[in-house]
Amino acid sequence: MDMMAVTGLNQPDFCSISTFRRRHSLALRGLFVQVLRLCHTAGLVKLGHVAVDGNKLSANAS
């Protein structure tokens, strides 16, 4: 389903999205876990450890 259909063709700004995420963080966290479990049950993902590297690297965009 296209998100624009859900929002009635309105595009929320970043403040609205941030406020929504803050207001519903516990429910969204639970929903995320449920989606991961469903995907795991369906064999779409493997549950494991994820590591994020916070190093900043210089880049040349040219």
HUTA-V710702 format. One line per field, one symbol per residue. psi: psi as a letter, one per 30 degrees, with the letter a starting at -180 (. if undefined). Layout:
# HUTA-V710702
psi->???
This chain:
# HUTA-V710702
psi->kkfeeeghgkjkleeeeeeeeeegeeeeeeeeeeeeeeeeefgflkkakkkkkgkkkkljf.
